[in-house]
Amino acid sequence: MDTNALYFEYKPLLSSLAYKMLGSRADAEDIVQDVFAELETKRF
């Protein structure tokens, strides 16, 4: 699984959803980065 490709493809969508949920662009960006950092450490 190419995490970098997934990150660049889905980051705008996930950031938008997280922003709508949290109301903070900075928090939304942090959450999306945390999710992909966690995904990078997992090997499926």
Summary of the structure (lengths in Angstrom):
residues: 44
radius of gyration: 10.7
end to end distance: 8.4
largest distance: 32.2
contacts: 95
relative contact order: 0.17
helix: 84%
strand: 0%
